[in-house]
Amino acid sequence: MAQRIVLNGTSYHGAGAITDIITEVKGRGFQKAFVCSDPDLIKFGVTAKVTDLLDAESIPYAVFSEIKPNPSIKNVQDGVEAFKASGADCIIAVGGGSAMDTAKAVGIIITNPEFADVRSLEGVAPTKNPCVPILAVPTTAGTAAEVTINYVITDEEKNRKMVCVDTHDIPIVAFVDPDMMATMPKGLTAATGMDALTHAIEGFTTKAAWTMTDMFHLKAIEIIAASLRGAVDNTPEGREGMALGQYIAGMGFSNVGLGIVHSMAHPLGAVYDTPHGVANAIILPTVMEYNAEATGDKYKYIAAAMGVEGTENMSVEEYRKAAVDAVKQLSQDVGIPADLKEIVKPEDVPFLAESAYADACRPGNPKDTSVEEITALYQSLL
């Protein structure tokens, strides 16, 4: 069977990368931009780093910022109407996964109006046209939405997150500039960084993993493990490492999928508005232990990439434990809670487990699972 890889046509990396937004906007003949960002980034002047560039070159734009941390169907619907009214011909998404996911959904609906019902985009929607051209500027080092074919929208009526997968939604250009991430507070840096690590580990162990994506994921684990503590302390080296590491993880998992860490994290965001990276970080070690028997020798390479020495001389049980312990230690070092006691209400576990089992990420898990087993995993974290 042939393997498919879908990546950005163009990406810019390193401090100051956002200055090339002007090169790309002018070079592609765009006339007006729809700047999609969230209220906090506008409030704290982060979005202005991009709009100031547009102002300096007299490039017109409209700003849309009605976006929640876990973007909702209504956010997308409002964005579609705002885009139609703007007269724009491209989208500049400035933010974390929330802004970029909203931009993707808006861009898809504009060029595929038969999918105006946002719920129709869930799963692998059979859209026919590429979305409105998106230029993506990540401000967090975690989701890698700037290089993925995925986006997630919350259905607030049903208390669930919809995972959408569509090759037509990938941004045409990504500007991965660590300077745009330097204002992230420690907690957000830690959460988004652990999200990136989860992408790399789940992508490395998912059923669809293969040689090329393994290459991306192992390198991403190595970079993230070496950089996240520094990023939380806001060192330039840590920020630069995380900006690159999370992007490389996205190059991989976007093409092979994830597993039940994400399946279990998504309902926590939908029901409790739990930050996605925090949910992933808490759940990841427990699911790694659960999946270990279905991963062959991959935990040996995860452990080594996490910086564990002597893995070549370890038994299977030893290197599997070493990989899990290294993840737990990193999570602890950056201040992530160890369990779900302060998040999950025990009476909600049956609904959470059903939602996780129905989640689009679940089939990629290396070990086949059930609602009952997912229920037990949640309960073990309470």
N, C-alpha and C positions, 0 to 999 in steps of 0.2 A: 504494500500500500504506500502511495506517495505521501510524504510529509509536507505540510504547508507552513511557511513562515511569512507573516505579515508585519512589516515595520514602517516607521515614518519614511517618507521620501527623503526628508532632510531633518537634521537636528544639529543644534549648536550647543556646545558644552563649555563651561568654565565661567569664571568671574567676568562680568560685562557682556555676557552672551545676548542680553536683551537688546543691546544696541542694534543688533542685526534684524530686529523686527522691521525697522524702516527699510532695509535692503529688500526684505522679502515682500513687504506690502507694496512697495513701488515696483519691484521687479516683476511681480505677478499682476500688476495693473489694477489692484483693488482701489476702489474709489471712496468707500466709507466702511468703518469698522464698527461692529457691535461688540462692545467690551463687556464680557460676562464675568462678574467678580462678586465676592460676598461683602456684606455690610462692614464687617470688622476690618477687612483689608482696605476698604475705602476710608474708614474712620481713622485708621492708623497710618495712612499715607503710602501703603505698599502699592496699591493699584496706580497711584499717581506716578510711580517710577516708570510705568509704561505709558500712561496718558500724557505725561510731560514730553516724552519722545514724539508722540503723535502731534502734540501742540507745536513743538519746535519746527516740525516739517509741514504744518498747516494741513494735516490729514484729518478730515472730519470723522467723528465717532459719536455713538450713543452709548450710554452706560446702563446696564441692567444688573441690579444687585439684590433682587428679591429671591434670595437663595438661603435655605436653611442648612445647618450642618449635615443633616441627612435629607437631601433634596426630595421634595414631594412631587406628586403628580401635578398639583396646583402650581408649584414653582415652574414646572416645565410649560404648562399651559399659558401661564402669564408671560413666560419668556418667548413663546411662539408669537403671541400677540404683539409683544414689544418689538420683536425682530421685524415683523411685517410692517409695523408703523415706522420703523427707523430708516428704511431705505438703504440699509447696509448690504454689502455683498460679501462680507467675510466676518468671521467671529474671532475675537482675541479673548481666549479664556485665561484669566489670571486668578490663580488660587490653588487650592488643594483639590481632592477628588470631587468635592461638592460642586465647585464651579465648573470643573471640566465635564463632569457627568451631566450637569444641566445643559451645558453647551452642546454636548453630543446629542442629547435627546431633542433639543430644539432644532439643531442642524439637520437631523434625520427627518423630523416631521415637516420642516419647511420644504425639503426636496422630495419627500415621499408623503404627500398630504393624505393618502389613503390610510396612513397610520396615525391620524390625528388623535385617536383614542390611545392614550399613552400606554394603557395596559396591553395593547396589541403588540407592543415592542418587546415584551418579556420573552426570555429564551433566545432562540435564534430566529429573528424575524426575517421573512423573505423580502427585504427591501430591494429595490431595483437601482436606486441612484445614490451616488456618493453624497454625503451630507454637505451642507454649506461649508466651504473651506474654513478649517479651524487652525489657528496659530495658538499653540498652547504654552503657557508660561507657569510652570509649577512653583508654588510658594511653600510647599511641604516636601519632605523627602520620604515618601512612603507609598502613595497609591500608584505611581507610574502611569496615571491615566493619560499622560501625554504620549505614550507609546503603545497603549493597549487598544484592543478592539472591544473592550467591555465598558459598561457603565451600570450604575445601580441607582434605582429610583424607589422611593418609599411610597407604598400604597397605604396612606394613613387610615382609610376606612377599614382595611382588612388587617392592619397592624403587621404588615410584612414588607420585606424588601424584594423588589423585582430585579433579578440579574439579567441584563440584556447583553447579547453578544452579536456583533455586527461588523463585518470588515469594512462596511461603508462609513463607519463613524470615526475612524482613526484620524487624528490631526495630521494635516499635511506637513506642518513644521512644528518642532519642539525647541524651546529655548530653555535649556536646563542650566540656570544661573544660580550658583550657591549664594550669591549676594541677595537674591530674592527670598532666601530661606533664613537669613541671619536674624530676622526679628521674631522667629518662632520662640515662644516660651519653652522652658525645659520640659514641661509635661507633654506638650504637643510634639516636641521633637522626639521624645522617648516613644510616644504612642505611634507616631507615623513611622519611626524607624523600625519598631517591632512589627508593624504591618508589612514593611518591605522585607524583613527577615522571614516572615510567614510566607509571603509570596515566593521567596526563593526556595524555602524548604518544601513547601507543598508542591511547587512546580517541579522540583527535583524528584519527588517521590510519586507524583501522580501517575495514573495508569498510562497516560499518553506520552510520558517523557521519552525523549530520545537523544541521541548523541549531541546534536547542536544545542538543544535547550539545556541539557545537562551542563554543557560548557558555560552557558550564561549563568545558570543558577549557582554553580559552585563558586564561580568568580564573585558573584553578588554576595554570597554568604561570607566569603573571605573579606571582602571590602567592608561590608556592614559590621561584621564582628570587630574589625579593627578600627572602625570610625565612629560608631554610635555613641560610645562614652564621650569621646571628644566633641561630637556635635552637641550633646546635651550640655556640655561645658562651654559651648559656643566658640570652639577653636576653629580657625580657618581651615585647618587640615581635616578636622572632623566634618565640617559642613561640606567641603569639597568631596570628601569620600562618600558621604551619604547621598549627595546629589547624583553621583555617578552610580553607586551601588544599587540604589532603588530603581534607576532607569534600566540597568542591565537585568535586574530581576524581572522588570516589566517586559523586556524583550523576550524573555523565556515564557513566563506563565501565561501571557496573553495568547500564546499559540498552543498551549497544551492543557490549560485549565488548572484547577486547584483541588481542594478536598474539603473534608468536613470541619476543619477549623473555621473556614469561611462560612460554611453552611450553618454552623452553630453561632457564629458571631453576628451574622446578618439579623436574626430575630431580636438579638439584644439591642441593636440599633433601632429597629422598628418599634419595639415595645417600650424600651426604657431610654431611648436616645443616647445609649452608651457610645462613646467614641469608638470608631471601628478598630483602630489600632490597639486600644486598651483591651477590647474584647478578644481580639486575635491573640495578643500577648499572653493573656491569662489562660486561654484555652490551649494554645500551641503545645506546651510540654505534655499535657495530659493526653492529647490526641497522638502525639509522637509515640508515647508509651503504648497506646492502644494499637497503632499501626505497625509497630516495629517488626512483627513477625512476617509482614507482607512486603518488606522493603529490601530483602536480600542483604547485600553488603553496603548499601548506600549510607547508612549511618556512620560507617567508618570514614567516609569522605566528608560527611557533614561535620563530624567531630574534628577532623584535621583542619577543615576550612575555618572552624570556630577557634582554632588556635591550640587544640589539645595535642600534646606531644605523645609520641610512642604508640600511636594507633596501630601501626603495622605489627606490633607485638601483642595486641589485645585479642581476647576471645570475642566471639560475636556478642555475647552478653555484656562484656566490658565496654566495647566501643559503642554499643547502642545506649548503654547507661551514660557513657561519657558525652555523647551528643546531646542527650536530653538535659543532663546536668549543666552543660555549657550554655544552653539556651536559658535554663532557669536562672543561672548566675547573671547573665547579661540582663535579663528582664529585671531581676532584683537590683542590680547595680544602677539601672536608670530609673528606678522608682515605680515600677509597675506593680499593682496589687497581686497577691499570690492566688486569690480565689474570687469567687463570684458572690460571696456572702453579703456584700454591701450593695449588690446590683440586682440579683434575681430573687423574686418571691417564689417560695417552693410551690405554691399553688399554680404558678404559671408554667411549670416545667413541662406538663403534657402538651400545651400549646406550642411551646418553644421547640420541643422535640419533633412534633409533627411538621412545623414550619421548616426546621433544619433538614428533615428528610426530603421535603418537597423542593428544597433549594437546588438551583441549577449547578452548583459546585459539587454536590454530593456524589454524583456518579463517577467523578474523577478520582475519588479517594482510593488509595492503593488496596485497602481492605474493604470488602463488601460489608455493609452495615444494615441496621434495622432501626426502627423507631425506638424499640426497647433498649437497644445498646446505646443509642444517642441519649435517651433518657437517663441511663445509668452514668454516662459521662458528665452530663449536667449535674446530676446529684452528687457525684464525687467531688465537685468543685464548690459545693455549698457548705 
